[in-house]
Amino acid sequence: MAPERHVKIFKNGRNQAIRIPREFELPGEDAIMRKEGERLIIEPTAPKSLLAVLATLDTLEENFPPISDLPLNPVDL
């Protein structure tokens, strides 16, 4: 069973809001919320592009050897 945490509901302008505890943090800046019966379901959105996915990756610190150009062989069909 998933962990639980008691949270307070408060007003933020005309909206209701909650603070999401650190152990429930979602990645990214957007999420999808839906209601199923009396439950609110909040899910992270998928990255919007390949560039967004690549931006989340750590930089490689390795030095790769150069690749020499190989001659192209004709393809027989």
All heavy atoms as a GROMACS GRO file, in nm:
protein
  610
    1MET      N    1   0.084  -0.119   0.000
    1MET     CA    2   0.000   0.000   0.000
    1MET      C    3   0.088   0.125   0.000
    1MET      O    4   0.192   0.129   0.064
    1MET     CB    5  -0.092  -0.003   0.122
    1MET     CG    6  -0.194   0.105   0.123
    1MET     SD    7  -0.321   0.063   0.243
    1MET     CE    8  -0.407   0.214   0.247
    2ALA      N    9   0.046   0.227  -0.071
    2ALA     CA   10   0.125   0.350  -0.083
    2ALA      C   11   0.128   0.424   0.051
    2ALA      O   12   0.034   0.418   0.129
    2ALA     CB   13   0.063   0.440  -0.190
    3PRO      N   14   0.236   0.497   0.079
    3PRO     CA   15   0.243   0.574   0.203
    3PRO      C   16   0.136   0.684   0.206
    3PRO      O   17   0.093   0.733   0.103
    3PRO     CB   18   0.383   0.635   0.201
    3PRO     CG   19   0.429   0.626   0.060
    3PRO     CD   20   0.353   0.514  -0.004
    4GLU      N   21   0.094   0.719   0.327
    4GLU     CA   22  -0.006   0.825   0.345
    4GLU      C   23   0.055   0.941   0.422
    4GLU      O   24   0.152   0.923   0.495
    4GLU     CB   25  -0.125   0.773   0.427
    4GLU     CG   26  -0.212   0.676   0.356
    4GLU     CD   27  -0.334   0.638   0.439
    4GLU    OE1   28  -0.348   0.686   0.553
    4GLU    OE2   29  -0.416   0.560   0.388
    5ARG      N   30  -0.007   1.056   0.407
    5ARG     CA   31   0.037   1.173   0.482
    5ARG      C   32  -0.083   1.265   0.500
    5ARG      O   33  -0.157   1.290   0.404
    5ARG     CB   34   0.147   1.245   0.403
    5ARG     CG   35   0.201   1.369   0.464
    5ARG     CD   36   0.327   1.340   0.543
    5ARG     NE   37   0.376   1.461   0.603
    5ARG     CZ   38   0.482   1.528   0.561
    5ARG    NH1   39   0.552   1.484   0.460
    5ARG    NH2   40   0.517   1.638   0.622
    6HIS      N   41  -0.107   1.314   0.619
    6HIS     CA   42  -0.215   1.409   0.645
    6HIS      C   43  -0.166   1.547   0.601
    6HIS      O   44  -0.057   1.590   0.637
    6HIS     CB   45  -0.249   1.410   0.795
    6HIS     CG   46  -0.361   1.500   0.829
    6HIS    ND1   47  -0.493   1.461   0.819
    6HIS    CD2   48  -0.363   1.628   0.871
    6HIS    CE1   49  -0.570   1.562   0.854
    6HIS    NE2   50  -0.493   1.664   0.886
    7VAL      N   51  -0.246   1.615   0.518
    7VAL     CA   52  -0.208   1.749   0.470
    7VAL      C   53  -0.324   1.845   0.496
    7VAL      O   54  -0.438   1.805   0.508
    7VAL     CB   55  -0.173   1.748   0.319
    7VAL    CG1   56  -0.051   1.664   0.292
    7VAL    CG2   57  -0.289   1.700   0.235
    8LYS      N   58  -0.292   1.972   0.505
    8LYS     CA   59  -0.391   2.078   0.526
    8LYS      C   60  -0.434   2.134   0.391
    8LYS      O   61  -0.354   2.149   0.299
    8LYS     CB   62  -0.333   2.192   0.610
    8LYS     CG   63  -0.299   2.154   0.751
    8LYS     CD   64  -0.422   2.154   0.834
    8LYS     CE   65  -0.383   2.129   0.979
    8LYS     NZ   66  -0.499   2.116   1.063
    9ILE      N   67  -0.562   2.166   0.382
    9ILE     CA   68  -0.616   2.234   0.264
    9ILE      C   69  -0.625   2.382   0.300
    9ILE      O   70  -0.666   2.418   0.410
    9ILE     CB   71  -0.756   2.179   0.229
    9ILE    CG1   72  -0.746   2.030   0.193
    9ILE    CG2   73  -0.818   2.259   0.115
    9ILE    CD1   74  -0.881   1.963   0.174
   10PHE      N   75  -0.584   2.470   0.208
   10PHE     CA   76  -0.591   2.614   0.234
   10PHE      C   77  -0.638   2.686   0.109
   10PHE      O   78  -0.647   2.625   0.002
   10PHE     CB   79  -0.456   2.669   0.283
   10PHE     CG   80  -0.343   2.652   0.185
   10PHE    CD1   81  -0.308   2.754   0.099
   10PHE    CD2   82  -0.270   2.534   0.181
   10PHE    CE1   83  -0.204   2.740   0.009
   10PHE    CE2   84  -0.164   2.518   0.092
   10PHE     CZ   85  -0.132   2.621   0.006
   11LYS      N   86  -0.672   2.811   0.123
   11LYS     CA   87  -0.716   2.892   0.010
   11LYS      C   88  -0.598   2.968  -0.049
   11LYS      O   89  -0.514   3.020   0.022
   11LYS     CB   90  -0.822   2.993   0.054
   11LYS     CG   91  -0.957   2.932   0.082
   11LYS     CD   92  -1.018   2.884  -0.045
   11LYS     CE   93  -1.167   2.906  -0.048
   11LYS     NZ   94  -1.227   2.862  -0.170
   12ASN      N   95  -0.593   2.972  -0.181
   12ASN     CA   96  -0.494   3.050  -0.254
   12ASN      C   97  -0.575   3.132  -0.355
   12ASN      O   98  -0.608   3.083  -0.462
   12ASN     CB   99  -0.393   2.958  -0.322
   12ASN     CG  100  -0.285   3.033  -0.395
   12ASN    OD1  101  -0.274   3.154  -0.380
   12ASN    ND2  102  -0.207   2.964  -0.474
   13GLY      N  103  -0.611   3.254  -0.316
   13GLY     CA  104  -0.703   3.332  -0.398
   13GLY      C  105  -0.840   3.266  -0.393
   13GLY      O  106  -0.893   3.238  -0.287
   14ARG      N  107  -0.895   3.234  -0.510
   14ARG     CA  108  -1.025   3.167  -0.515
   14ARG      C  109  -1.012   3.016  -0.530
   14ARG      O  110  -1.111   2.946  -0.548
   14ARG     CB  111  -1.105   3.224  -0.632
   14ARG     CG  112  -1.141   3.371  -0.610
   14ARG     CD  113  -1.218   3.431  -0.724
   14ARG     NE  114  -1.340   3.353  -0.749
   14ARG     CZ  115  -1.416   3.369  -0.855
   14ARG    NH1  116  -1.385   3.459  -0.945
   14ARG    NH2  117  -1.524   3.297  -0.872
   15ASN      N  118  -0.890   2.964  -0.525
   15ASN     CA  119  -0.865   2.821  -0.541
   15ASN      C  120  -0.833   2.755  -0.408
   15ASN      O  121  -0.774   2.816  -0.320
   15ASN     CB  122  -0.747   2.796  -0.637
   15ASN     CG  123  -0.775   2.847  -0.776
   15ASN    OD1  124  -0.881   2.822  -0.831
   15ASN    ND2  125  -0.680   2.919  -0.832
   16GLN      N  126  -0.868   2.628  -0.397
   16GLN     CA  127  -0.820   2.546  -0.286
   16GLN      C  128  -0.684   2.494  -0.324
   16GLN      O  129  -0.656   2.466  -0.441
   16GLN     CB  130  -0.912   2.426  -0.262
   16GLN     CG  131  -1.014   2.445  -0.157
   16GLN     CD  132  -1.082   2.313  -0.121
   16GLN    OE1  133  -1.087   2.221  -0.200
   16GLN    NE2  134  -1.135   2.310  -0.001
   17ALA      N  135  -0.596   2.475  -0.227
   17ALA     CA  136  -0.462   2.427  -0.256
   17ALA      C  137  -0.412   2.339  -0.141
   17ALA      O  138  -0.466   2.345  -0.030
   17ALA     CB  139  -0.367   2.545  -0.275
   18ILE      N  140  -0.314   2.256  -0.170
   18ILE     CA  141  -0.242   2.180  -0.068
   18ILE      C  142  -0.093   2.190  -0.099
   18ILE      O  143  -0.055   2.214  -0.213
   18ILE     CB  144  -0.283   2.031  -0.063
   18ILE    CG1  145  -0.250   1.961  -0.195
   18ILE    CG2  146  -0.427   2.014  -0.027
   18ILE    CD1  147  -0.260   1.811  -0.188
   19ARG      N  148  -0.012   2.174   0.002
   19ARG     CA  149   0.132   2.163  -0.020
   19ARG      C  150   0.162   2.015  -0.037
   19ARG      O  151   0.119   1.933   0.043
   19ARG     CB  152   0.208   2.219   0.098
   19ARG     CG  153   0.213   2.369   0.101
   19ARG     CD  154   0.309   2.416   0.208
   19ARG     NE  155   0.323   2.555   0.238
   19ARG     CZ  156   0.246   2.657   0.208
   19ARG    NH1  157   0.139   2.639   0.140
   19ARG    NH2  158   0.271   2.779   0.244
   20ILE      N  159   0.235   1.981  -0.141
   20ILE     CA  160   0.270   1.842  -0.166
   20ILE      C  161   0.397   1.812  -0.086
   20ILE      O  162   0.501   1.874  -0.110
   20ILE     CB  163   0.290   1.815  -0.316
   20ILE    CG1  164   0.160   1.843  -0.391
   20ILE    CG2  165   0.338   1.673  -0.339
   20ILE    CD1  166   0.171   1.832  -0.541
   21PRO      N  167   0.391   1.717   0.008
   21PRO     CA  168   0.510   1.682   0.085
   21PRO      C  169   0.623   1.631  -0.005
   21PRO      O  170   0.598   1.576  -0.113
   21PRO     CB  171   0.461   1.571   0.179
   21PRO     CG  172   0.313   1.588   0.184
   21PRO     CD  173   0.273   1.642   0.051
   22ARG      N  174   0.746   1.650   0.039
   22ARG     CA  175   0.864   1.615  -0.039
   22ARG      C  176   0.860   1.472  -0.091
   22ARG      O  177   0.896   1.443  -0.204
   22ARG     CB  178   0.990   1.638   0.044
   22ARG     CG  179   1.117   1.600  -0.033
   22ARG     CD  180   1.237   1.653   0.032
   22ARG     NE  181   1.239   1.796  -0.001
   22ARG     CZ  182   1.316   1.885   0.055
   22ARG    NH1  183   1.401   1.848   0.147
   22ARG    NH2  184   1.312   2.011   0.022
   23GLU      N  185   0.813   1.378  -0.006
   23GLU     CA  186   0.815   1.237  -0.049
   23GLU      C  187   0.713   1.208  -0.159
   23GLU      O  188   0.716   1.101  -0.220
   23GLU     CB  189   0.795   1.141   0.069
   23GLU     CG  190   0.664   1.157   0.141
   23GLU     CD  191   0.672   1.248   0.262
   23GLU    OE1  192   0.761   1.334   0.271
   23GLU    OE2  193   0.585   1.233   0.350
   24PHE      N  194   0.624   1.303  -0.188
   24PHE     CA  195   0.526   1.286  -0.295
   24PHE      C  196   0.553   1.381  -0.413
   24PHE      O  197   0.468   1.393  -0.502
   24PHE     CB  198   0.384   1.311  -0.243
   24PHE     CG  199   0.340   1.211  -0.141
   24PHE    CD1  200   0.320   1.249  -0.010
   24PHE    CD2  201   0.318   1.079  -0.174
   24PHE    CE1  202   0.278   1.158   0.086
   24PHE    CE2  203   0.277   0.987  -0.079
   24PHE     CZ  204   0.256   1.027   0.051
   25GLU      N  205   0.668   1.447  -0.414
   25GLU     CA  206   0.698   1.543  -0.522
   25GLU      C  207   0.687   1.478  -0.658
   25GLU      O  208   0.724   1.364  -0.677
   25GLU     CB  209   0.840   1.598  -0.506
   25GLU     CG  210   0.849   1.717  -0.418
   25GLU     CD  211   0.989   1.776  -0.416
   25GLU    OE1  212   1.074   1.737  -0.500
   25GLU    OE2  213   1.014   1.860  -0.331
   26LEU      N  214   0.637   1.556  -0.754
   26LEU     CA  215   0.625   1.511  -0.892
   26LEU      C  216   0.735   1.576  -0.974
   26LEU      O  217   0.773   1.690  -0.948
   26LEU     CB  218   0.489   1.551  -0.949
   26LEU     CG  219   0.366   1.492  -0.880
   26LEU    CD1  220   0.239   1.556  -0.936
   26LEU    CD2  221   0.363   1.343  -0.896
   27PRO      N  222   0.785   1.507  -1.076
   27PRO     CA  223   0.887   1.569  -1.162
   27PRO      C  224   0.822   1.671  -1.255
   27PRO      O  225   0.703   1.666  -1.283
   27PRO     CB  226   0.941   1.449  -1.241
   27PRO     CG  227   0.826   1.352  -1.246
   27PRO     CD  228   0.755   1.370  -1.115
   28GLY      N  229   0.903   1.763  -1.304
   28GLY     CA  230   0.855   1.859  -1.403
   28GLY      C  231   0.778   1.973  -1.343
   28GLY      O  232   0.774   1.994  -1.222
   29GLU      N  233   0.711   2.048  -1.430
   29GLU     CA  234   0.637   2.168  -1.389
   29GLU      C  235   0.487   2.155  -1.412
   29GLU      O  236   0.412   2.244  -1.375
   29GLU     CB  237   0.690   2.289  -1.465
   29GLU     CG  238   0.835   2.319  -1.434
   29GLU     CD  239   0.887   2.439  -1.512
   29GLU    OE1  240   0.807   2.504  -1.582
   29GLU    OE2  241   1.006   2.466  -1.500
   30ASP      N  242   0.443   2.046  -1.477
   30ASP     CA  243   0.302   2.029  -1.507
   30ASP      C  244   0.254   1.894  -1.454
   30ASP      O  245   0.332   1.800  -1.441
   30ASP     CB  246   0.277   2.033  -1.659
   30ASP     CG  247   0.310   2.167  -1.719
   30ASP    OD1  248   0.266   2.268  -1.663
   30ASP    OD2  249   0.379   2.170  -1.822
   31ALA      N  250   0.124   1.887  -1.427
   31ALA     CA  251   0.063   1.762  -1.383
   31ALA      C  252  -0.080   1.758  -1.437
   31ALA      O  253  -0.135   1.858  -1.481
   31ALA     CB  254   0.062   1.753  -1.230
   32ILE      N  255  -0.137   1.639  -1.434
   32ILE     CA  256  -0.276   1.619  -1.474
   32ILE      C  257  -0.354   1.579  -1.349
   32ILE      O  258  -0.309   1.493  -1.273
   32ILE     CB  259  -0.287   1.509  -1.581
   32ILE    CG1  260  -0.214   1.553  -1.708
   32ILE    CG2  261  -0.432   1.474  -1.610
   32ILE    CD1  262  -0.203   1.445  -1.812
   33MET      N  263  -0.469   1.644  -1.327
   33MET     CA  264  -0.554   1.612  -1.212
   33MET      C  265  -0.689   1.568  -1.264
   33MET      O  266  -0.744   1.627  -1.357
   33MET     CB  267  -0.571   1.735  -1.122
   33MET     CG  268  -0.657   1.708  -1.001
   33MET     SD  269  -0.691   1.856  -0.903
   33MET     CE  270  -0.531   1.886  -0.832
   34ARG      N  271  -0.742   1.461  -1.203
   34ARG     CA  272  -0.876   1.416  -1.236
   34ARG      C  273  -0.944   1.366  -1.110
   34ARG      O  274  -0.878   1.336  -1.011
   34ARG     CB  275  -0.873   1.309  -1.344
   34ARG     CG  276  -0.816   1.177  -1.301
   34ARG     CD  277  -0.824   1.074  -1.414
   34ARG     NE  278  -0.776   0.946  -1.367
   34ARG     CZ  279  -0.649   0.910  -1.356
   34ARG    NH1  280  -0.555   0.996  -1.393
   34ARG    NH2  281  -0.615   0.792  -1.312
   35LYS      N  282  -1.075   1.360  -1.115
   35LYS     CA  283  -1.152   1.316  -1.000
   35LYS      C  284  -1.215   1.181  -1.034
   35LYS      O  285  -1.276   1.166  -1.140
   35LYS     CB  286  -1.258   1.419  -0.965
   35LYS     CG  287  -1.322   1.396  -0.831
   35LYS     CD  288  -1.405   1.516  -0.790
   35LYS     CE  289  -1.459   1.492  -0.650
   35LYS     NZ  290  -1.536   1.604  -0.601
   36GLU      N  291  -1.197   1.084  -0.946
   36GLU     CA  292  -1.261   0.953  -0.958
   36GLU      C  293  -1.342   0.932  -0.831
   36GLU      O  294  -1.284   0.904  -0.725
   36GLU     CB  295  -1.157   0.842  -0.976
   36GLU     CG  296  -1.085   0.846  -1.108
   36GLU     CD  297  -0.986   0.733  -1.126
   36GLU    OE1  298  -0.973   0.648  -1.035
   36GLU    OE2  299  -0.920   0.729  -1.231
   37GLY      N  300  -1.472   0.951  -0.839
   37GLY     CA  301  -1.555   0.944  -0.719
   37GLY      C  302  -1.517   1.058  -0.626
   37GLY      O  303  -1.517   1.174  -0.665
   38GLU      N  304  -1.479   1.026  -0.503
   38GLU     CA  305  -1.436   1.128  -0.406
   38GLU      C  306  -1.285   1.145  -0.404
   38GLU      O  307  -1.232   1.223  -0.326
   38GLU     CB  308  -1.485   1.089  -0.266
   38GLU     CG  309  -1.636   1.098  -0.250
   38GLU     CD  310  -1.687   1.240  -0.268
   38GLU    OE1  311  -1.634   1.332  -0.204
   38GLU    OE2  312  -1.782   1.259  -0.349
   39ARG      N  313  -1.213   1.074  -0.489
   39ARG     CA  314  -1.065   1.080  -0.491
   39ARG      C  315  -1.017   1.179  -0.595
   39ARG      O  316  -1.071   1.186  -0.705
   39ARG     CB  317  -1.006   0.944  -0.524
   39ARG     CG  318  -1.028   0.840  -0.420
   39ARG     CD  319  -0.973   0.706  -0.469
   39ARG     NE  320  -0.994   0.604  -0.372
   39ARG     CZ  321  -0.901   0.558  -0.290
   39ARG    NH1  322  -0.778   0.604  -0.298
   39ARG    NH2  323  -0.929   0.464  -0.203
   40LEU      N  324  -0.912   1.252  -0.562
   40LEU     CA  325  -0.840   1.334  -0.659
   40LEU      C  326  -0.713   1.260  -0.697
   40LEU      O  327  -0.635   1.219  -0.610
   40LEU     CB  328  -0.802   1.471  -0.600
   40LEU     CG  329  -0.916   1.568  -0.577
   40LEU    CD1  330  -0.863   1.694  -0.510
   40LEU    CD2  331  -0.984   1.602  -0.708
   41ILE      N  332  -0.691   1.242  -0.825
   41ILE     CA  333  -0.573   1.174  -0.875
   41ILE      C  334  -0.486   1.278  -0.944
   41ILE      O  335  -0.532   1.350  -1.033
   41ILE     CB  336  -0.611   1.063  -0.977
   41ILE    CG1  337  -0.721   0.973  -0.924
   41ILE    CG2  338  -0.487   0.987  -1.021
   41ILE    CD1  339  -0.684   0.889  -0.805
   42ILE      N  340  -0.360   1.288  -0.901
   42ILE     CA  341  -0.265   1.383  -0.962
   42ILE      C  342  -0.149   1.302  -1.018
   42ILE      O  343  -0.085   1.225  -0.946
   42ILE     CB  344  -0.213   1.484  -0.858
   42ILE    CG1  345  -0.329   1.558  -0.792
   42ILE    CG2  346  -0.116   1.583  -0.925
   42ILE    CD1  347  -0.287   1.643  -0.674
   43GLU      N  348  -0.124   1.319  -1.148
   43GLU     CA  349  -0.017   1.245  -1.214
   43GLU      C  350   0.075   1.342  -1.289
   43GLU      O  351   0.027   1.442  -1.343
   43GLU     CB  352  -0.075   1.145  -1.315
   43GLU     CG  353  -0.163   1.040  -1.252
   43GLU     CD  354  -0.226   0.949  -1.355
   43GLU    OE1  355  -0.269   0.997  -1.462
   43GLU    OE2  356  -0.231   0.829  -1.328
   44PRO      N  357   0.205   1.310  -1.296
   44PRO     CA  358   0.294   1.395  -1.375
   44PRO      C  359   0.262   1.380  -1.523
   44PRO      O  360   0.215   1.276  -1.567
   44PRO     CB  361   0.434   1.341  -1.343
   44PRO     CG  362   0.411   1.202  -1.298
   44PRO     CD  363   0.275   1.198  -1.235
   45THR      N  364   0.283   1.486  -1.597
   45THR     CA  365   0.266   1.478  -1.742
   45THR      C  366   0.393   1.422  -1.804
   45THR      O  367   0.502   1.435  -1.749
   45THR     CB  368   0.236   1.616  -1.803
   45THR    OG1  369   0.342   1.704  -1.770
   45THR    CG2  370   0.105   1.673  -1.755
   46ALA      N  371   0.377   1.361  -1.919
   46ALA     CA  372   0.493   1.309  -1.992
   46ALA      C  373   0.571   1.426  -2.050
   46ALA      O  374   0.512   1.530  -2.082
   46ALA     CB  375   0.446   1.217  -2.104
   47PRO      N  376   0.703   1.412  -2.063
   47PRO     CA  377   0.780   1.520  -2.128
   47PRO      C  378   0.723   1.548  -2.266
   47PRO      O  379   0.679   1.458  -2.337
   47PRO     CB  380   0.921   1.463  -2.137
   47PRO     CG  381   0.926   1.359  -2.030
   47PRO     CD  382   0.787   1.303  -2.020
   48LYS      N  383   0.723   1.674  -2.304
   48LYS     CA  384   0.660   1.715  -2.427
   48LYS      C  385   0.743   1.689  -2.552
   48LYS      O  386   0.692   1.686  -2.660
   48LYS     CB  387   0.623   1.863  -2.419
   48LYS     CG  388   0.521   1.892  -2.311
   48LYS     CD  389   0.477   2.034  -2.316
   48LYS     CE  390   0.387   2.080  -2.206
   48LYS     NZ  391   0.299   1.991  -2.143
   49SER      N  392   0.872   1.672  -2.538
   49SER     CA  393   0.955   1.654  -2.657
   49SER      C  394   1.080   1.574  -2.623
   49SER      O  395   1.114   1.557  -2.506
   49SER     CB  396   0.997   1.789  -2.714
   49SER     OG  397   1.089   1.851  -2.624
   50LEU      N  398   1.148   1.529  -2.725
   50LEU     CA  399   1.275   1.461  -2.705
   50LEU      C  400   1.376   1.554  -2.639
   50LEU      O  401   1.453   1.512  -2.554
   50LEU     CB  402   1.329   1.408  -2.839
   50LEU     CG  403   1.464   1.339  -2.835
   50LEU    CD1  404   1.461   1.220  -2.740
   50LEU    CD2  405   1.507   1.295  -2.973
   51LEU      N  406   1.374   1.681  -2.675
   51LEU     CA  407   1.466   1.777  -2.613
   51LEU      C  408   1.442   1.787  -2.463
   51LEU      O  409   1.536   1.799  -2.384
   51LEU     CB  410   1.452   1.914  -2.678
   51LEU     CG  411   1.507   1.926  -2.821
   51LEU    CD1  412   1.480   2.065  -2.876
   51LEU    CD2  413   1.654   1.894  -2.825
   52ALA      N  414   1.314   1.780  -2.421
   52ALA     CA  415   1.283   1.784  -2.278
   52ALA      C  416   1.338   1.661  -2.207
   52ALA      O  417   1.391   1.671  -2.096
   52ALA     CB  418   1.133   1.794  -2.258
   53VAL      N  419   1.329   1.546  -2.270
   53VAL     CA  420   1.385   1.423  -2.212
   53VAL      C  421   1.536   1.434  -2.205
   53VAL      O  422   1.597   1.403  -2.102
   53VAL     CB  423   1.343   1.299  -2.294
   53VAL    CG1  424   1.415   1.175  -2.246
   53VAL    CG2  425   1.193   1.279  -2.288
   54LEU      N  426   1.600   1.478  -2.311
   54LEU     CA  427   1.745   1.490  -2.314
   54LEU      C  428   1.794   1.590  -2.210
   54LEU      O  429   1.901   1.572  -2.151
   54LEU     CB  430   1.793   1.530  -2.454
   54LEU     CG  431   1.773   1.426  -2.563
   54LEU    CD1  432   1.812   1.483  -2.699
   54LEU    CD2  433   1.846   1.298  -2.534
   55ALA      N  434   1.717   1.693  -2.182
   55ALA     CA  435   1.756   1.794  -2.084
   55ALA      C  436   1.760   1.737  -1.943
   55ALA      O  437   1.827   1.791  -1.855
   55ALA     CB  438   1.662   1.914  -2.090
   56THR      N  439   1.690   1.626  -1.919
   56THR     CA  440   1.689   1.565  -1.786
   56THR      C  441   1.807   1.472  -1.763
   56THR      O  442   1.832   1.430  -1.651
   56THR     CB  443   1.559   1.484  -1.762
   56THR    OG1  444   1.556   1.372  -1.851
   56THR    CG2  445   1.437   1.571  -1.782
   57LEU      N  446   1.881   1.438  -1.869
   57LEU     CA  447   1.993   1.344  -1.858
   57LEU      C  448   2.119   1.414  -1.810
   57LEU      O  449   2.143   1.531  -1.840
   57LEU     CB  450   2.019   1.277  -1.993
   57LEU     CG  451   1.903   1.197  -2.053
   57LEU    CD1  452   1.942   1.145  -2.190
   57LEU    CD2  453   1.862   1.083  -1.961
   58ASP      N  454   2.201   1.339  -1.735
   58ASP     CA  455   2.330   1.393  -1.691
   58ASP      C  456   2.426   1.399  -1.809
   58ASP      O  457   2.420   1.319  -1.902
   58ASP     CB  458   2.391   1.303  -1.583
   58ASP     CG  459   2.313   1.308  -1.453
   58ASP    OD1  460   2.249   1.412  -1.428
   58ASP    OD2  461   2.317   1.209  -1.378
   59THR      N  462   2.517   1.495  -1.805
   59THR     CA  463   2.618   1.512  -1.909
   59THR      C  464   2.723   1.402  -1.897
   59THR      O  465   2.765   1.368  -1.786
   59THR     CB  466   2.686   1.649  -1.896
   59THR    OG1  467   2.586   1.749  -1.895
   59THR    CG2  468   2.783   1.675  -2.009
   60LEU      N  469   2.763   1.347  -2.010
   60LEU     CA  470   2.871   1.248  -2.010
   60LEU      C  471   3.004   1.319  -1.996
   60LEU      O  472   3.030   1.419  -2.062
   60LEU     CB  473   2.870   1.166  -2.141
   60LEU     CG  474   2.750   1.075  -2.161
   60LEU    CD1  475   2.759   1.010  -2.299
   60LEU    CD2  476   2.745   0.968  -2.054
   61GLU      N  477   3.089   1.266  -1.910
   61GLU     CA  478   3.220   1.326  -1.887
   61GLU      C  479   3.332   1.245  -1.952
   61GLU      O  480   3.448   1.267  -1.925
   61GLU     CB  481   3.246   1.338  -1.736
   61GLU     CG  482   3.144   1.424  -1.663
   61GLU     CD  483   3.145   1.570  -1.707
   61GLU    OE1  484   3.252   1.619  -1.751
   61GLU    OE2  485   3.040   1.633  -1.700
   62GLU      N  486   3.297   1.148  -2.035
   62GLU     CA  487   3.397   1.061  -2.097
   62GLU      C  488   3.451   1.123  -2.225
   62GLU      O  489   3.382   1.195  -2.295
   62GLU     CB  490   3.336   0.925  -2.130
   62GLU     CG  491   3.288   0.849  -2.008
   62GLU     CD  492   3.227   0.715  -2.045
   62GLU    OE1  493   3.280   0.650  -2.136
   62GLU    OE2  494   3.128   0.678  -1.983
   63ASN      N  495   3.578   1.092  -2.255
   63ASN     CA  496   3.636   1.130  -2.383
   63ASN      C  497   3.631   1.009  -2.474
   63ASN      O  498   3.695   0.908  -2.448
   63ASN     CB  499   3.782   1.176  -2.365
   63ASN     CG  500   3.789   1.307  -2.291
   63ASN    OD1  501   3.705   1.392  -2.309
   63ASN    ND2  502   3.890   1.321  -2.206
   64PHE      N  503   3.554   1.019  -2.580
   64PHE     CA  504   3.541   0.909  -2.673
   64PHE      C  505   3.646   0.924  -2.783
   64PHE      O  506   3.676   1.034  -2.827
   64PHE     CB  507   3.401   0.906  -2.735
   64PHE     CG  508   3.295   0.872  -2.634
   64PHE    CD1  509   3.220   0.971  -2.574
   64PHE    CD2  510   3.271   0.740  -2.599
   64PHE    CE1  511   3.122   0.941  -2.481
   64PHE    CE2  512   3.173   0.708  -2.506
   64PHE     CZ  513   3.100   0.809  -2.447
   65PRO      N  514   3.703   0.810  -2.829
   65PRO     CA  515   3.802   0.819  -2.937
   65PRO      C  516   3.734   0.862  -3.067
   65PRO      O  517   3.615   0.837  -3.088
   65PRO     CB  518   3.856   0.676  -2.949
   65PRO     CG  519   3.748   0.590  -2.892
   65PRO     CD  520   3.679   0.673  -2.788
   66PRO      N  521   3.810   0.929  -3.153
   66PRO     CA  522   3.752   0.970  -3.281
   66PRO      C  523   3.714   0.848  -3.365
   66PRO      O  524   3.778   0.744  -3.357
   66PRO     CB  525   3.862   1.053  -3.348
   66PRO     CG  526   3.987   1.019  -3.275
   66PRO     CD  527   3.949   0.968  -3.140
   67ILE      N  528   3.613   0.862  -3.447
   67ILE     CA  529   3.570   0.755  -3.537
   67ILE      C  530   3.612   0.795  -3.677
   67ILE      O  531   3.572   0.900  -3.727
   67ILE     CB  532   3.417   0.736  -3.529
   67ILE    CG1  533   3.376   0.697  -3.388
   67ILE    CG2  534   3.369   0.634  -3.631
   67ILE    CD1  535   3.228   0.691  -3.365
   68SER      N  536   3.693   0.710  -3.736
   68SER     CA  537   3.737   0.743  -3.873
   68SER      C  538   3.625   0.710  -3.970
   68SER      O  539   3.546   0.618  -3.948
   68SER     CB  540   3.863   0.663  -3.908
   68SER     OG  541   3.836   0.525  -3.898
   69ASP      N  542   3.617   0.788  -4.077
   69ASP     CA  543   3.516   0.762  -4.179
   69ASP      C  544   3.549   0.633  -4.252
   69ASP      O  545   3.662   0.612  -4.295
   69ASP     CB  546   3.509   0.877  -4.279
   69ASP     CG  547   3.449   1.002  -4.219
   69ASP    OD1  548   3.374   0.987  -4.121
   69ASP    OD2  549   3.475   1.111  -4.270
   70LEU      N  550   3.449   0.547  -4.264
   70LEU     CA  551   3.467   0.422  -4.334
   70LEU      C  552   3.421   0.440  -4.478
   70LEU      O  553   3.325   0.510  -4.505
   70LEU     CB  554   3.386   0.310  -4.267
   70LEU     CG  555   3.422   0.281  -4.122
   70LEU    CD1  556   3.326   0.178  -4.063
   70LEU    CD2  557   3.565   0.229  -4.111
   71PRO      N  558   3.491   0.373  -4.572
   71PRO     CA  559   3.445   0.385  -4.712
   71PRO      C  560   3.310   0.315  -4.728
   71PRO      O  561   3.285   0.212  -4.667
   71PRO     CB  562   3.555   0.315  -4.792
   71PRO     CG  563   3.626   0.228  -4.694
   71PRO     CD  564   3.609   0.290  -4.559
   72LEU      N  565   3.225   0.376  -4.809
   72LEU     CA  566   3.092   0.317  -4.835
   72LEU      C  567   3.106   0.209  -4.940
   72LEU      O  568   3.169   0.227  -5.044
   72LEU     CB  569   2.996   0.424  -4.880
   72LEU     CG  570   2.965   0.536  -4.781
   72LEU    CD1  571   2.875   0.640  -4.845
   72LEU    CD2  572   2.900   0.477  -4.657
   73ASN      N  573   3.048   0.095  -4.914
   73ASN     CA  574   3.045  -0.014  -5.010
   73ASN      C  575   2.914  -0.008  -5.086
   73ASN      O  576   2.809   0.017  -5.027
   73ASN     CB  577   3.057  -0.150  -4.942
   73ASN     CG  578   3.192  -0.166  -4.874
   73ASN    OD1  579   3.292  -0.117  -4.920
   73ASN    ND2  580   3.192  -0.237  -4.761
   74PRO      N  581   2.916  -0.031  -5.217
   74PRO     CA  582   2.790  -0.030  -5.291
   74PRO      C  583   2.699  -0.142  -5.241
   74PRO      O  584   2.746  -0.249  -5.202
   74PRO     CB  585   2.833  -0.052  -5.436
   74PRO     CG  586   2.977  -0.081  -5.435
   74PRO     CD  587   3.031  -0.057  -5.298
   75VAL      N  588   2.571  -0.116  -5.246
   75VAL     CA  589   2.474  -0.214  -5.202
   75VAL      C  590   2.415  -0.281  -5.326
   75VAL      O  591   2.368  -0.214  -5.417
   75VAL     CB  592   2.360  -0.147  -5.121
   75VAL    CG1  593   2.253  -0.246  -5.082
   75VAL    CG2  594   2.418  -0.079  -4.998
   76ASP      N  595   2.421  -0.416  -5.329
   76ASP     CA  596   2.362  -0.492  -5.441
   76ASP      C  597   2.216  -0.516  -5.411
   76ASP      O  598   2.179  -0.567  -5.306
   76ASP     CB  599   2.434  -0.624  -5.462
   76ASP     CG  600   2.579  -0.607  -5.508
   76ASP    OD1  601   2.605  -0.507  -5.579
   76ASP    OD2  602   2.662  -0.689  -5.470
   77LEU      N  603   2.130  -0.482  -5.507
   77LEU     CA  604   1.986  -0.504  -5.491
   77LEU      C  605   1.940  -0.622  -5.569
   77LEU      O  606   1.973  -0.663  -5.666
   77LEU     CB  607   1.906  -0.381  -5.530
   77LEU     CG  608   1.936  -0.255  -5.447
   77LEU    CD1  609   1.857  -0.138  -5.502
   77LEU    CD2  610   1.897  -0.277  -5.302
   0.00000   0.00000   0.00000
